[in-house]
Amino acid sequence: MLDYLHFSIEEKKAVGIAINKDGLITYRKDLGLVAKVFSKHVLEEFPEGKIGIGHVRYSTTGKAKKENAQPMVIRHKKGNLAVVHNGNIINAQELREELEARGAIFTTTTDTEIICHIIVQERLKANSIEEAVENTMKRLKGSYSLLIMTSTKLLAVRDPQGFRPLCMGKTKNRIVFASESCALDMTGAKFERDINPGEIVVVKDNEIKTIQTNEDAPKGFCSFEYIYFARPDSIIDGISIHKFREDAGRYLAKQAPVDADIVAGVPDSGLDAALGYSKESGVHYDIVFTKSKYIGRTFIQNAQEKRNELVGLKLNPIKESVQGKKIILIDDSIVRGTTIKKIITVLRRAGAKEVHLRIASPAFVDVCYFGTDIDNKEDLITYNRSVEEVRKIIGADSLEYLSIDSLKAITQKCKIPNLCVGCFTGKYPVEVPKEIRKDTFEEIKF
């Protein structure tokens, strides 16, 4: 049985598992959904190990291809190492050039491999893996939640700003780490606590040691985790995702009321805010879409044409709920705009009389450097456009966003120390590069 396991339950572009049995690491990773890559037959072939880590990938640096899947498994002078990473290293290009100048060879185009190289470099000089990781953190800039498996230990690491979430749970005889608390629930683990920003948690033989680094670093919990990424049944840094989104809907109702017959949410991340809007406004809440269980989030698809195709397959309107109705439609955000345009078109074809769009976050106006798949502001529908211009493009009868002031009010109510709102304001908790590209390392230069 595994004593330690990190495995997110969201199925995305690539998946991998690494198992440590007596210091020997066995792993498998591939493109595709979890159920496709890890059939019952494949899982039965894995050895019974003491430590295990798993990963599902949402690519932000490096394209979706097999060699970029995680865990990254490395064999070096002082032992074996497996690493999984959620986040985005903003000084990755600078670090990679430095490593290549020293003779490092890369087989992937991800920033995770850069982290692995630095850990190994530092481990050759350090007395322990935890000392090596602490030194590695001094060289990294950006967002990272990491799990690092050695022959004898498992380390959980969170960046000093706390951009990406990471939590710890326990069963009777296991220590469990996960990106979201809902994953702990599904493994039967009891939630213990969130890993603190800048913290290293070291587990060996079920004994836990913690190292706190960078306590004074500015905090910047990712607002998009609360708005979109996380599942509503998760609790991140003490905050219920469901409650946060419901509050966003309540504030929207106060801020942007409209005369309508029903309130409805875009499945799934708009549903909680729609419920909050309905409770605050008194407008009847209804379900206007059925959702296919077999199609994942369209936001993470590579090509816009693919996103458009999947929206039509993923959501089907319930005509009895839509026909002749004035609808307040709640969504979590508008990024590129083509998805919501398609959804509004579908509602109108089903007989909606009016569609008033309310967005449970401020307007997305700038790039994200820390793990959201937006590396060029020109890809955003808001780029050089007013709210009215966006409304006309997507075909809504009216359009309102949650204001920055309302978002701050929700943050204060929930007692979140500090959210990163750079994608809404252009102001980030740390210095950011002049530009960042998802495919930075895809081109081989001679």
N, C-alpha and C positions, 0 to 999 in steps of 0.2 A: 504494500500500500504506500501511497505517497504521503509523506509528512507535510510537504509544502507544495502548494499549487497556486499558480496565478493563471487565470483563464477568463477572458472577457466573453460574455455570452452573445455579443453582437456579431453577426456573420457579415464579413466584408470581402475584401479583395484577395487576401491570402491568409494562410493559417499555418501554424507550426507548433510542435510540441517537442520538448527535450526532456529526457529522463536520465537521472544520475543513479546508477547502481554500482556501488563499491568503487566510486571514482571514475567509472567509465560512462561517458555520456552518449546515449543513443538518441537520435532525433529524426524527425520527418517533417518536411514543410513543402507546401505547394500552393499554386493558385487555386482559387475556388472557395466555395462555402465549406463550413466546418463539417457538415454531414457528408459532403462529397469527398473531401480529402481524408477524413477520419471515419471510415466505415467501421462497423463492429469488428470485421475481420482484421482490419489494420490495427485497431486498438488492442486486440487480443495478442498480436505479435510483439507488442512492446514488453520489455522486461519489467518486472516489479521492482521499482526503485524507491529510494528514500527521499529524493528531492525531485521535483518536476516543475517546469515552467512552460507556459503556453502563450500564444500571441495570435491575435487577428489584426490584420493590417489595413489601415486607412492611409494611403500614401500621400505624403506632403513633400518629401524630398526623395527623388528616385521614382521611376515609373513602376507600374504594377507588372512585375515580371518575377519569375521563380527565384532568381538569385537574390532578389531584394526581400524575399519573405524572411520572417524571423521565427525562431530565435537564430541569432548569429552564434555559431559554435566555433571556438578557436582552441587550438592546441599550441601551447608555448612552453618555454623552458621551465617554468615553475608550475606547470599543471594545465588542466583543462578549464575552459570557461565557456559559459553560454549566457547570452544577453538578450533581453527584450526591452523595447523602448517605445514609449508613447510621448510624442512631442516633436520639436523642431529646433535644431541647433543653428542659431543665426550667424555664428562665426565659423560655420562648417567649411566654407571655401578657404578661408585663411588657414585653418587647421590642416586641411587636406594638403594644401600646397607645402606647408611646413613639413608634414610627414613624408610626402613624396620626395622632397629635397633630401631627406635622410635615408631614402631607399625603400620606403614602405610601398607595398604592392596592394592594390585594391581589386577586389573581384565583384563588387557591387557598386551601385551609384547612390547609396543611402548615407545619411549622416550617422546612422547607427554604427556602421563599420568604422567610422572615424572615432567614435567613442571607444570601441573595442581596442583599436590600435593604441589609444592614449592610456587606457587602463593597463594594457600589457607593458607599455613603456614604463609606466609608473610602478608597476608590480616588480619589475626587475630591480628597482632601486629601493623598494619599500620592504618593511619587515612583515607586513600582512596585507591581505587584499583590501581590508577596510581603510588602511592608510593609503593604499594606492588609489582607491576610489575617492577619498577625500582630496587628494592631490589632483585627481582628474577633474573634480568639480571646480577647482580654481581656474581651470583652463577653458571650461565650457561656458558659453553664453546662450541663453534661450530657454526653451521649455523641455523638461525631461522628467518623466517618471520611469525608473529603471528597475528591473529585477536582474540580478547578476548571480548566476549559479556557478560555484566552483566544485571541486571534488568533495568538499566537506561542509560548505556553508552556502547559505542563501542570503543575499543582501537586497533590501528594498531601499530605493533612493528617490528623493523628490527634490526638484530644483529649488533654489533659494527663494524664488518669487512665488512658488506654489501654483504655477500656471496650470499644470495638468494634475488631476486628482489621483490619489493612491490611498488605499485603506488596508487595515489588517483585521483579520478575524481569527477565531479559534474554534476547533472542535475538541472532542475529548482528548485526542492525541495528535492533533495537527495544528500547525500555524499556517494561515492562509492569507495571501495578499491578492488584491484585485483593484482594477481601475474604478469600479463602482460597487457600492454595498449590495446592490441587487444580486450580483454574482455570488456573494457570500451566502445570501439567502438560499440560492439554488444548490449550494454544496452542503447545506446544513450547518454552516459555520455561524457562530455568534459574532456579531460586529463588536470589535474591541475599540478601535479608534482610527482616525485619519492619521496618516504619516504627515508630520509637520513639514512645512517648507524648509529646505536645507537639511533635512534629517536623513541619516543613514541608520537603518535597522538591520542588525546582523543576527541571523539565526543559525545556531549550531547545536545539533543534538537536542532540539526543542528548547534550548536556552536562548533568551533574547537579550541582546545588548544594543544600546542606542548611542549614536554620536550626533550631536547637534552642531551644525556648521552655519555660518552666515546668518546669525540671528537678527542682525540689524539691516539685512537687505530689504529693499522695498518690496511689498507684496503685490501680487497681481493675479488673483484667481481668475481664470478665463470665464468671461460672462457668457460665452457661447455654450459652455458646458451646461449652465443653468437654463439657458434659452432653448437649446436644441439637442446637443450631443447626448446628454445623460438620459437614462430612462426615468420616467416619472416615479417609479417605486424605489429610486435610489436616494440616499442621503449623502451629500457631499459637504465636507467641512461643517457638519452639524446642521445643514440646511436641507429640508425636504424639497426635492425638485418639483413634486406635484404642488406643494404650497407656494413655492416661488412663482410658478407659472400661473397658478390661480390668482395670486395677487397681481400679477402683470395684467391679467384680464380685468380685474376689478378696477385698477387704475385707468386702464383704457376706457372702461365704461364711463368713468367720471370725466375723463379728459375729452373723449370723442363720442358722445351719444348720437344715436340716429334712430329715427322712426322706422321700425321694421317689424316683421311678423315673427321671425325666428333668429336665433343665434346658432351658428354651427362652426365647428373647427375642422381644419384640414388635418386628416389623420397623418401621424399620430401626435406630433409635437405641438399641434394647435389646439388639441382637445381640452387640455387642462385650463388654458387661458380662456377658451370659449365658455367653459363652465363658470369661471370667475366673472366673466363679462355678464353672463346671464343672471347670476346671483345678485350682482350689484345693480344691474339695470332693470331687472324684472321681466326682460324679454325672454320668451319661451326658448329653452334649449332643445335642439333637435339634431338628429343624425341625418346627414344628407348624402353620405358616401358609404359604400361598402368597399372594403380594402382587401386585395388579394394577399394571402398569407405567404405567398411564394416569391414575392418581389421585394427586395430590400430598399434602402433609402436611395432615392433618385439623386440627391445632392452629391453623393460620393461617386457617381458615374463619371467616366473620363470625358466623354464627348457629349455636347449639347444635344445632338441628334438622338443619341441613345437615351438621354434623360427624357426628352419629349416622348419617345416611343414608350418608355416604361410608365410614364404618368398615365397614359391611356389604358395600359394594361393593369395598372395598380389600383386605380380609383374608378368606381362606377357609381353614377348618381342614383339616388332613390327618388324616382320621379314623383311619387305620391307626397314626398316631403318638400319637393322643390317647386312644383308647378304652381304658377301664379303667385308665388311668395316673394316678399321683400326680405332678402337674406343679409344678415351681418355675418360675414365670413372672417374667421380669425385664423391667422397663420403665425408661425413663430418669427419669420423674417422673410425679406425679399433679397436675394443675392443677385442672380443674373436676370431674373424676371420672367424667363420663358416658361418655367414650370407653373407659376401662379397664373400666367396668361392662359395657358392651356386649361387649367382647372376652372377658371371663370368662364371660358368658352364652353366647357362641358356643362356647367350649370345653366347657362343660357339656353343651350340646345335642349336641356331637360325641362325648360319652361319657366325658369326663374324670372320674375318680373324685374327685380333690381338686385344687384350684388354690391354691398358696401364692404370694402376690405379694411380690416383693422389688424395691424401688425403688432405683436406682443414684444417688440424690441425697437430701439431707435433705428433710423435708416443706416444701412451698411454702406459707408462712404469711403473706406480706406482698406488697404491690404492687411492681412494678418500674417505676422512673422512667426507665430508660435504654435501652429498646428491646424488652422482652418485652411481649407484648400483654395485660398484666394491669394495669388501672388502678383496680380496686376489690377489696379483700380479701374482700368479701362474695360475690364470684363464685367464690372458692376453696372446694373441698370441705372443707378443714381449718378453715374459719372457725368458731370456737366449737365445734369437735368434737374429740373424742379420737381416737387411732389406732383404738381398738376400734369407735368409732361409724363411722368411715370404712370400716373393714373390713366392717361389716354392710351399709352402703349399697352398696358395690361388689360384694358377694357372694363375697369370697375366704375361703378356709379359715383363712388367716393373712396378716398384713401386717407388713412391716418396712421401714423406710427406712434408707438409709445415714446414719450419724450425722455430726454436724458435726465431731467429733473425727477420724473416718475421712477425711472430706473434707480436713481440714487436713493429715492425715498424707500423703495422696496429693499435695496441693499441695507439701508440703515435699520429698517424694520426687522430684517432677518439677521442683523448683527454680523454681516460679512465684513471682515476687516478692510478689504479693498479689492474691487473688481478691475480687471483689465478691460477698458472700453475703447482701446485703440482703433478697432474696426469701425466704431461709431463716431469717434472724435479726431482721430489722427494723433492722439497723445497716448504714449505708451509708458509703462512703469520703468522701463530701462531704455537705454539708447539702442536704436535699431539701425540696420544698414540702409544705404541709399536705395538699394534694390535687392530683391530676392526672387529666384526662379526655382520652380519645382524641379526642372530638368537640368539644374546647374551642372551635374557631373555626367550627363548623358553623352555629351560630345567628347570624343577622344582627340586631344590636341597633340600635335607633333611639333 
